[in-house]
Amino acid sequence: MRRTLRLIALILIVAPAIAAFAHGGNEDIMGTVTRAEKGQIEVKGMDGKNVTVAVTATTVYKKGKEPATFADVKPGAHVAIEAMKGKAGLEAMEVRIGAMEAMYTCSMHPEVQQHEPGKCPKCGMTLEKKKG
């Protein structure tokens, strides 16, 4: 019995770390730009919440398939941002400007999001296309 309890405790401790690693530890933010200034982009997400993401010298910008710059990020533009947790909060790795791409998510774990169909790394359920 003790062995089973230890195994369950170990799984509960390790599972979230494995799930974060499987998703790369990155976050996808999709929505409309409300502000873009001073090295930051503020986005009103599809859930209605505002999220501020820092941009760095290594942030990549794309408009469709063409390269873009921070100057192309304007209030009202639709964006999809791939961000990671950094020293100053969320830091943009890639900013895609224009029509929002399809996003797939898990109905049980809405924090799991990716740009292609697949399985949830947390529970194995098929990801569903986000409405939006």
C-alpha positions in Angstrom: 0.0 0.0 0.0 2.8 2.4 0.9 4.5 1.6 -2.4 1.3 2.5 -4.3 1.0 5.8 -2.4 4.6 6.7 -3.1 4.1 6.0 -6.8 0.9 8.1 -7.0 2.7 11.0 -5.2 5.7 10.7 -7.6 3.3 10.8 -10.6 1.5 13.9 -9.2 4.8 15.7 -8.8 6.4 14.7 -12.1 3.4 14.8 -14.5 3.0 18.6 -14.7 6.7 19.0 -15.5 6.5 16.4 -18.2 3.4 18.2 -19.7 5.2 21.6 -19.7 8.2 20.0 -21.4 6.0 18.3 -24.0 4.5 21.7 -24.9 8.0 23.3 -24.9 7.0 25.4 -21.9 5.8 28.1 -24.4 2.6 30.0 -24.5 0.6 30.9 -27.6 -1.3 34.2 -27.4 -3.8 35.0 -30.1 -5.9 38.2 -30.3 -6.0 41.8 -31.2 -3.2 44.3 -30.5 -4.4 47.0 -28.1 -0.9 48.7 -27.6 2.5 48.3 -29.1 5.2 50.5 -27.6 8.4 50.6 -25.6 9.4 47.0 -26.4 6.0 45.6 -25.4 2.9 44.4 -27.1 -0.4 44.3 -25.3 -2.9 41.9 -26.8 -6.6 41.4 -26.0 -6.8 37.7 -26.1 -9.6 35.6 -27.5 -10.8 35.1 -23.9 -11.2 38.9 -23.5 -8.2 39.3 -21.1 -5.3 41.6 -21.9 -1.8 40.1 -21.9 1.4 42.1 -22.2 4.3 40.4 -23.9 7.9 41.9 -24.0 9.7 41.9 -27.3 13.5 41.4 -27.5 16.2 41.8 -30.0 15.7 38.1 -30.9 11.9 38.3 -31.5 11.0 37.3 -35.0 8.2 39.0 -36.9 6.2 37.7 -39.8 3.4 39.1 -41.9 2.0 36.2 -43.8 5.1 34.4 -45.1 7.1 37.6 -45.4 9.4 39.0 -42.8 8.1 42.0 -40.8 9.3 44.3 -38.0 8.0 45.7 -34.7 6.8 48.8 -36.6 4.3 46.5 -38.4 2.6 45.7 -35.1 -0.2 48.3 -34.8 -3.3 48.5 -32.6 -6.2 46.7 -34.1 -3.9 44.1 -35.9 -4.6 40.4 -35.3 -1.6 38.6 -34.0 -0.5 35.2 -32.9 2.5 35.3 -30.5 4.6 32.4 -29.4 6.1 33.4 -26.0 8.1 31.9 -23.3 8.5 32.9 -19.6 11.6 35.0 -19.2 13.1 37.3 -16.6 10.6 40.1 -17.3 7.5 37.8 -17.7 6.4 36.7 -21.1 8.9 37.3 -23.9 7.9 37.0 -27.5 9.9 34.6 -29.6 7.7 35.0 -32.7 5.0 37.5 -33.6 2.8 36.5 -36.6 0.8 39.5 -37.9 -2.4 39.2 -39.9 -5.2 36.7 -40.1 -5.2 34.5 -37.1 -4.2 30.9 -37.8 -6.2 28.0 -36.6 -5.5 27.0 -33.0 -6.1 23.6 -31.5 -6.7 23.1 -27.8 -7.8 20.4 -25.4 -11.3 20.7 -24.0 -10.0 19.4 -20.6 -6.8 21.5 -20.6 -7.4 24.8 -22.4 -3.9 26.0 -21.6 -2.7 23.4 -24.1 -2.7 25.1 -27.5 -0.9 24.4 -30.8 -1.2 25.3 -34.5 -1.9 21.8 -35.7 -4.2 18.9 -34.8 -2.8 16.4 -32.4 -3.2 14.9 -28.9 -3.1 16.6 -25.6 0.2 15.9 -23.8 -1.6 15.9 -20.4 -4.4 13.5 -21.1 -4.1 12.2 -24.6 -7.4 13.5 -25.8 -7.7 14.7 -29.4 -7.2 18.5 -29.7 -10.2 20.5 -31.0 -10.1 23.5 -33.3 -10.7 26.6 -31.3 -13.6 28.8 -32.3 -13.0 32.3 -32.9 
